[in-house]
Amino acid sequence: MKTEKGAASLLANALGIVLGTAEIPLRLRAWDGSEAGPPEAPVLEFRSRRALRRILWSPGQLGLSRAYVAGDIDAPGDIFAAFAALSSVGKFSEPGPFRPLTPRELATLVSTAVRLGALGPNPAPPPEEAKVTRKGRLHTRKRDAAAISHHYDVGNDFYALVLGPSMVYSCAVWADGPGGGTPAERGLPAGLDDAQKAKLDLVCRKLGLKPGMRVLDVGCGWGSFALHAAEHYGVSVVGVTLSTEQAMLARKRAADAGLTENIDIRVQDYRDIADGSFDAISSIGMSEHVGREQTPRYVDVLHGLLRPGGRLLNHAISWNAGPIKPDPDSFIPRYVFPDGEMISLGEMVSALETGGFEVLDVEALRQHYALTLRAWVRRLEENWDEAVRLTSLGRARVWRLYMASSALGFETGITGVNQVLVQRAGGDGPPLRRSDWI
């Protein structure tokens, strides 16, 4: 029988201070074997005193995230249940930056660290943390290339393990399942690869692709959209990415499919494309890297690359939590998407319309991304040892935390993902109805 005394009870009080709640919704297990908290709640393990020290130096999401990535904290059971409980109360339930501790709360936290022998220098961040600086201009070509490399150049084999054969790293489109309910209630669906193919084909239909068209894929990843469009719609595709590893594999996949004459994969910034125009442009999961201030320029560049009457599809994650902005110094910017920035659907539509586009269709895919992320987490956990071998234990933990917490964000509606289809003026007019792609 585990005792309610020992380190765990003190840790429970300390975590309650950090979270801003009197009752923590977790069962805490400390390094000395003691436990505290609701007996039936998801378990959170504090494996060493260093976990508390990290939280003391960064008393918020970043400190807890560093402790998890470093292995000082663990969620040994259902990670979705643990993170759902953690985000159900206090500061984790509030969008935006954590409210800072009061001097009294900080003093109590220091006192707890002293009692538990956890006081000491600030531990170095795990090596998987990006070297983020708030100085200098954001979204220069050099800085964007470094940010993309941090996230995407972690090994193609690792991505293949998580994403599966489709090698599509964006929201899939799932068929309606039986029973309704939330994605979590329906459970993990089967058929990730089929759902990704359905998404790729949906984009092709929305763009109105026809044989002989010239298409630009901005942020082409490993070439999955280019391959699908070239093979099934007879178009030629120019795909651009800032990731050298992505480009190498995309070119190999095109060669293996016998489509090198139809697919041109480049390591190139979209702002440097000089050989337009294109009949259609896809931007799938790329504009989150552009940033709010650069969005008007992004729209202007793509407008200039598109022929009159051509369509652009912008598929992007959106921030749905209103005027409160995401915390720029939290886990995602530090470990996953340095300099990434979500804007609202309204901001994106406004920018596209201001840039000269006519909106033809908007489709919300929020629940689809929750299902996609749950499928990726399942693949990661089923292949855990291989994932660690291909990268590092810390990197695998980053991805488990990132994908599980993101799935919960989509399920609760803090974040969304939308496909916005627009058309440049001129040329053939838009269809009267959406029957071509519905």
C-alpha positions as CSV (number, residue, x, y, z in Angstrom):
1,M,0.0,0.0,0.0
2,K,1.4,3.4,-1.0
3,T,1.6,6.0,1.7
4,E,0.0,9.5,1.3
5,K,2.9,10.9,3.2
6,G,6.4,11.5,2.0
7,A,7.4,13.6,-1.0
8,A,4.2,13.1,-3.0
9,S,2.0,15.1,-0.7
10,L,4.4,18.0,-0.8
11,L,4.7,17.7,-4.6
12,A,0.9,17.7,-4.9
13,N,0.8,21.1,-3.0
14,A,3.6,22.5,-5.2
15,L,1.9,21.4,-8.4
16,G,-1.4,22.8,-7.2
17,I,0.4,26.2,-6.8
18,V,1.9,26.0,-10.3
19,L,-1.5,25.0,-11.8
20,G,-3.5,27.5,-9.8
21,T,-5.8,24.9,-8.3
22,A,-6.4,23.7,-4.8
23,E,-7.1,20.1,-5.9
24,I,-4.9,18.5,-8.5
25,P,-6.8,16.0,-10.9
26,L,-3.9,13.6,-10.9
27,R,-2.4,10.8,-8.9
28,L,1.2,11.8,-8.1
29,R,3.8,9.2,-7.6
30,A,7.1,10.5,-6.2
31,W,10.7,9.2,-6.4
32,D,10.4,7.8,-2.9
33,G,7.4,5.6,-3.7
34,S,4.8,7.8,-2.0
35,E,1.6,8.7,-3.7
36,A,-0.9,11.5,-3.3
37,G,-4.1,12.7,-5.1
38,P,-7.3,11.0,-6.2
39,P,-6.7,7.2,-6.3
40,E,-8.5,6.7,-9.6
41,A,-7.0,9.6,-11.4
42,P,-4.4,9.3,-14.1
43,V,-0.9,8.8,-12.7
44,L,1.9,11.4,-13.1
45,E,5.3,10.2,-11.9
46,F,8.0,12.6,-10.5
47,R,11.1,10.4,-11.0
48,S,13.6,12.7,-9.5
49,R,14.1,15.9,-7.5
50,R,15.3,17.6,-10.6
51,A,11.7,17.6,-11.9
52,L,10.7,20.0,-9.1
53,R,13.9,22.1,-9.6
54,R,12.9,22.6,-13.3
55,I,9.4,23.7,-12.3
56,L,10.8,26.0,-9.7
57,W,13.0,27.8,-12.3
58,S,10.2,27.8,-14.9
59,P,7.0,27.6,-13.0
60,G,4.6,26.9,-15.9
61,Q,4.1,24.9,-19.0
62,L,7.8,25.2,-20.1
63,G,9.1,23.9,-16.8
64,L,6.7,20.9,-16.8
65,S,7.5,20.2,-20.5
66,R,11.3,20.3,-19.9
67,A,10.8,17.8,-17.0
68,Y,8.8,15.5,-19.2
69,V,11.2,15.6,-22.2
70,A,14.1,15.0,-19.9
71,G,12.4,12.0,-18.3
72,D,12.2,13.6,-14.9
73,I,8.4,13.4,-15.1
74,D,6.4,10.6,-16.8
75,A,2.8,9.7,-17.6
76,P,3.1,5.9,-17.6
77,G,-0.5,5.1,-18.5
78,D,-2.9,6.7,-21.0
79,I,-1.1,9.9,-22.0
80,F,-4.4,11.4,-23.3
81,A,-6.1,10.8,-20.0
82,A,-3.2,12.4,-18.1
83,F,-3.0,15.5,-20.2
84,A,-6.7,15.9,-20.4
85,A,-6.8,15.9,-16.6
86,L,-3.9,18.3,-16.4
87,S,-5.6,20.7,-18.8
88,S,-9.0,20.5,-17.2
89,V,-8.3,22.8,-14.2
90,G,-6.5,26.0,-13.4
91,K,-4.0,27.7,-15.6
92,F,-3.7,24.8,-18.1
93,S,-7.4,25.2,-18.8
94,E,-6.8,28.8,-19.9
95,P,-5.5,29.7,-23.3
96,G,-2.5,32.0,-23.6
97,P,0.5,32.5,-21.3
98,F,0.5,31.2,-17.8
99,R,-0.4,33.7,-15.1
100,P,2.8,34.3,-13.1
101,L,3.1,33.2,-9.5
102,T,2.7,35.7,-6.7
103,P,5.6,36.4,-4.4
104,R,3.9,34.4,-1.7
105,E,3.3,31.4,-4.1
106,L,6.9,31.5,-5.2
107,A,8.1,31.6,-1.6
108,T,6.0,28.5,-0.8
109,L,7.4,26.7,-3.9
110,V,11.0,27.5,-2.8
111,S,10.2,26.3,0.7
112,T,8.9,23.0,-0.7
113,A,12.0,22.6,-2.8
114,V,14.2,23.1,0.3
115,R,12.2,20.6,2.3
116,L,12.6,18.0,-0.5
117,G,16.2,18.6,-1.1
118,A,15.4,19.9,-4.7
119,L,16.9,23.4,-4.4
120,G,19.8,24.0,-6.8
121,P,21.0,25.6,-10.0
122,N,18.7,25.7,-13.0
123,P,19.1,22.4,-14.9
124,A,20.2,22.8,-18.5
125,P,17.3,22.3,-21.0
126,P,17.1,19.0,-22.8
127,P,19.1,19.1,-26.0
128,E,16.0,18.7,-28.1
129,E,15.0,22.3,-27.2
130,A,15.5,24.8,-30.0
131,K,17.7,27.8,-29.4
132,V,15.0,30.3,-29.6
133,T,15.9,34.0,-29.5
134,R,13.5,36.9,-29.3
135,K,16.1,39.2,-30.9
136,G,16.4,40.0,-34.5
137,R,13.8,39.9,-37.3
138,L,11.4,37.0,-37.5
139,H,10.9,35.1,-40.8
140,T,14.0,36.1,-42.6
141,R,15.0,33.5,-45.2
142,K,17.9,32.3,-43.0
143,R,15.8,32.1,-39.8
144,D,12.9,30.4,-41.5
145,A,15.3,27.8,-42.9
146,A,16.7,27.1,-39.5
147,A,13.3,26.8,-37.9
148,I,12.1,24.3,-40.6
149,S,15.3,22.3,-40.3
150,H,14.8,22.0,-36.5
151,H,11.4,20.3,-37.0
152,Y,11.7,18.4,-40.3
153,D,15.3,17.3,-40.5
154,V,15.0,14.7,-37.7
155,G,15.2,11.8,-40.1
156,N,12.9,10.6,-42.8
157,D,12.8,7.1,-41.3
158,F,11.4,8.5,-38.1
159,Y,8.7,10.4,-40.0
160,A,7.8,7.2,-42.0
161,L,7.4,5.4,-38.7
162,V,5.0,7.9,-37.3
163,L,3.1,9.0,-40.5
164,G,2.9,5.6,-42.2
165,P,3.3,4.9,-46.0
166,S,1.4,8.0,-47.0
167,M,4.1,10.3,-45.7
168,V,1.5,13.0,-45.3
169,Y,2.2,15.3,-42.4
170,S,-1.1,17.2,-42.2
171,C,-4.7,16.6,-41.3
172,A,-6.3,13.5,-42.9
173,V,-10.0,13.5,-44.0
174,W,-11.9,10.7,-42.4
175,A,-15.2,9.2,-43.4
176,D,-18.1,9.5,-40.9
177,G,-18.0,6.7,-38.4
178,P,-20.8,4.9,-36.6
179,G,-22.1,6.1,-33.3
180,G,-21.2,9.8,-33.5
181,G,-19.6,11.3,-30.5
182,T,-16.2,13.0,-30.1
183,P,-13.1,11.6,-31.6
184,A,-12.0,10.4,-28.1
185,E,-15.3,8.7,-27.6
186,R,-15.2,7.0,-31.0
187,G,-11.7,5.7,-30.3
188,L,-8.8,5.5,-32.6
189,P,-10.1,4.9,-36.2
190,A,-8.4,2.6,-38.6
191,G,-7.4,3.5,-42.1
192,L,-5.0,6.4,-41.7
193,D,-3.5,5.9,-45.2
194,D,-6.9,5.9,-46.8
195,A,-7.9,9.0,-44.9
196,Q,-4.7,10.8,-46.1
197,K,-5.4,9.7,-49.7
198,A,-9.0,11.1,-49.4
199,K,-7.5,14.5,-48.2
200,L,-5.1,14.6,-51.1
201,D,-7.8,13.9,-53.6
202,L,-10.1,16.4,-52.0
203,V,-7.5,19.1,-52.5
204,C,-7.1,18.1,-56.2
205,R,-10.8,18.3,-56.8
206,K,-11.1,21.6,-55.0
207,L,-8.3,23.0,-57.2
208,G,-10.1,21.7,-60.3
209,L,-7.0,19.9,-61.6
210,K,-7.0,18.7,-65.2
211,P,-4.3,17.1,-67.4
212,G,-1.6,19.5,-68.6
213,M,-2.0,22.0,-65.7
214,R,1.1,23.4,-64.0
215,V,0.7,23.3,-60.2
216,L,2.7,24.8,-57.4
217,D,2.9,22.9,-54.0
218,V,4.2,25.3,-51.3
219,G,5.7,23.4,-48.4
220,C,5.6,20.1,-50.4
221,G,6.9,17.9,-47.6
222,W,7.9,14.5,-48.9
223,G,6.1,15.0,-52.1
224,S,2.8,13.1,-51.4
225,F,0.5,15.7,-52.9
226,A,2.7,16.1,-55.9
227,L,2.8,12.4,-56.5
228,H,-1.0,12.0,-56.1
229,A,-1.8,15.0,-58.4
230,A,0.7,14.0,-61.1
231,E,-0.3,10.3,-61.1
232,H,-4.1,10.7,-60.8
233,Y,-4.7,14.1,-62.5
234,G,-2.0,14.3,-65.2
235,V,-0.6,17.6,-64.0
236,S,3.0,18.8,-63.6
237,V,4.0,19.9,-60.1
238,V,6.7,22.2,-58.8
239,G,7.1,21.4,-55.1
240,V,9.2,23.7,-52.8
241,T,10.4,23.0,-49.3
242,L,13.1,24.4,-47.0
243,S,14.0,20.9,-45.7
244,T,16.9,19.2,-47.5
245,E,15.9,15.8,-46.1
246,Q,12.3,16.2,-47.3
247,A,13.5,17.2,-50.8
248,M,15.8,14.2,-51.1
249,L,13.1,11.7,-50.3
250,A,10.5,13.5,-52.4
251,R,12.8,13.3,-55.4
252,K,13.4,9.6,-54.8
253,R,9.7,8.9,-54.5
254,A,9.0,10.7,-57.7
255,A,11.8,8.7,-59.5
256,D,10.5,5.4,-58.0
257,A,7.0,6.2,-59.4
258,G,8.4,7.1,-62.8
259,L,7.2,10.7,-62.5
260,T,10.4,12.7,-62.6
261,E,9.3,14.4,-65.9
262,N,6.1,15.6,-64.1
263,I,7.5,16.6,-60.6
264,D,10.2,19.1,-59.9
265,I,11.1,19.2,-56.2
266,R,13.2,22.2,-55.0
267,V,14.8,23.4,-51.8
268,Q,13.6,26.9,-52.2
269,D,11.9,29.7,-50.3
270,Y,8.5,30.4,-51.8
271,R,9.5,34.1,-51.9
272,D,12.2,33.2,-54.4
273,I,10.1,31.4,-57.0
274,A,10.5,33.3,-60.2
275,D,9.1,31.0,-62.9
276,G,5.4,31.5,-62.6
277,S,2.6,31.5,-63.5
278,F,0.8,28.4,-62.2
279,D,-2.7,27.1,-63.0
280,A,-3.2,26.2,-59.3
281,I,-1.4,26.4,-56.0
282,S,-1.7,24.2,-52.9
283,S,-0.4,25.3,-49.5
284,I,-1.0,22.4,-47.1
285,G,0.2,23.0,-43.5
286,M,2.7,25.6,-44.5
287,S,1.2,29.0,-43.7
288,E,1.6,28.4,-39.9
289,H,5.3,29.0,-40.5
290,V,4.7,32.3,-42.2
291,G,3.7,34.5,-39.2
292,R,1.1,37.1,-38.8
293,E,3.2,40.0,-40.0
294,Q,4.3,38.2,-43.1
295,T,0.8,36.9,-44.1
296,P,0.0,39.8,-46.4
297,R,3.3,39.3,-48.2
298,Y,2.6,35.5,-48.4
299,V,-0.8,36.2,-50.0
300,D,0.7,38.7,-52.4
301,V,3.5,36.4,-53.6
302,L,1.1,33.5,-54.2
303,H,-1.4,35.9,-56.0
304,G,1.4,37.0,-58.3
305,L,2.4,33.3,-59.1
306,L,-1.1,32.3,-60.0
307,R,-2.6,32.8,-63.4
308,P,-5.9,34.8,-63.7
309,G,-8.7,32.5,-62.8
310,G,-6.4,30.0,-61.0
311,R,-7.3,28.6,-57.6
312,L,-5.3,28.5,-54.4
313,L,-6.1,26.2,-51.5
314,N,-4.7,27.2,-48.1
315,H,-4.9,24.4,-45.6
316,A,-3.8,25.7,-42.1
317,I,-4.2,25.4,-38.4
318,S,-6.1,28.2,-36.8
319,W,-6.1,29.8,-33.3
320,N,-9.7,29.6,-32.1
321,A,-9.3,31.1,-28.6
322,G,-10.2,34.7,-29.4
323,P,-8.0,37.7,-28.8
324,I,-5.7,35.9,-26.3
325,K,-2.6,35.0,-28.2
326,P,-0.7,31.7,-27.7
327,D,2.2,31.7,-25.3
328,P,5.3,32.4,-27.5
329,D,7.6,30.9,-24.8
330,S,5.8,27.6,-24.2
331,F,6.5,24.0,-25.2
332,I,5.4,24.1,-28.9
333,P,7.6,27.1,-29.9
334,R,10.6,25.8,-27.9
335,Y,10.5,22.1,-29.0
336,V,8.3,21.7,-32.1
337,F,7.7,24.8,-34.3
338,P,10.2,27.6,-33.6
339,D,8.7,30.9,-34.8
340,G,5.5,29.2,-35.8
341,E,2.4,31.3,-35.4
342,M,-1.3,30.4,-35.7
343,I,-3.7,33.1,-36.8
344,S,-7.5,32.9,-36.7
345,L,-9.6,31.7,-39.6
346,G,-11.0,35.2,-39.9
347,E,-7.6,36.8,-40.2
348,M,-6.6,34.3,-42.9
349,V,-9.8,34.9,-44.9
350,S,-9.4,38.7,-44.5
351,A,-5.8,38.6,-45.7
352,L,-6.8,36.5,-48.8
353,E,-9.7,38.8,-49.7
354,T,-7.6,41.9,-49.1
355,G,-4.9,40.3,-51.4
356,G,-7.3,40.2,-54.3
357,F,-8.7,36.6,-54.0
358,E,-12.4,35.6,-54.1
359,V,-13.3,33.0,-51.5
360,L,-15.1,30.0,-53.0
361,D,-15.2,27.6,-50.1
362,V,-14.2,27.2,-46.4
363,E,-14.2,23.7,-44.8
364,A,-13.4,23.1,-41.1
365,L,-11.6,19.9,-40.4
366,R,-10.9,20.3,-36.6
367,Q,-12.2,16.9,-35.6
368,H,-10.4,15.2,-38.4
369,Y,-7.0,16.5,-37.1
370,A,-7.8,15.1,-33.6
371,L,-8.3,11.7,-35.2
372,T,-5.2,12.0,-37.3
373,L,-3.0,12.9,-34.3
374,R,-4.4,10.1,-32.2
375,A,-3.5,7.7,-35.1
376,W,0.0,9.1,-35.2
377,V,0.4,8.7,-31.4
378,R,-0.7,5.1,-31.7
379,R,1.9,4.5,-34.4
380,L,4.6,6.1,-32.3
381,E,3.7,4.1,-29.2
382,E,3.5,0.8,-31.1
383,N,7.0,1.5,-32.5
384,W,8.5,3.2,-29.5
385,D,11.9,1.4,-29.3
386,E,12.5,2.0,-33.0
387,A,11.5,5.6,-32.7
388,V,14.1,6.1,-29.9
389,R,16.7,4.3,-32.0
390,L,16.1,6.5,-35.0
391,T,16.2,9.8,-33.0
392,S,16.7,10.0,-29.3
393,L,14.6,9.2,-26.2
394,G,14.1,13.0,-25.7
395,R,12.9,13.5,-29.3
396,A,10.5,10.6,-29.1
397,R,9.1,12.1,-25.9
398,V,8.8,15.5,-27.5
399,W,6.7,14.0,-30.3
400,R,4.5,12.0,-27.9
401,L,3.8,15.1,-25.8
402,Y,3.3,17.4,-28.8
403,M,0.9,15.1,-30.7
404,A,-1.1,14.1,-27.7
405,S,-1.5,17.6,-26.4
406,S,-2.3,18.9,-29.9
407,A,-5.1,16.3,-30.3
408,L,-6.7,17.5,-27.1
409,G,-6.4,21.1,-28.3
410,F,-8.4,20.2,-31.5
411,E,-10.9,18.2,-29.5
412,T,-11.6,21.1,-27.1
413,G,-11.7,23.6,-29.9
414,I,-8.9,25.8,-28.8
415,T,-7.3,25.2,-32.2
416,G,-8.9,24.4,-35.6
417,V,-7.8,23.5,-39.1
418,N,-9.4,24.9,-42.2
419,Q,-9.2,24.6,-45.9
420,V,-9.8,27.9,-47.6
421,L,-10.3,27.7,-51.4
422,V,-9.9,31.0,-53.2
423,Q,-9.7,32.1,-56.9
424,R,-7.8,34.9,-58.6
425,A,-10.0,37.2,-60.7
426,G,-10.0,36.7,-64.4
427,G,-10.1,33.6,-66.6
428,D,-13.0,31.2,-66.2
429,G,-15.5,32.0,-63.5
430,P,-15.9,29.9,-60.4
431,P,-18.4,27.0,-60.4
432,L,-22.0,27.8,-59.3
433,R,-22.1,25.0,-56.8
434,R,-19.5,22.9,-54.9
435,S,-20.6,19.6,-56.5
436,D,-17.2,19.2,-58.2
437,W,-15.5,18.4,-54.8
438,I,-18.3,17.4,-52.4
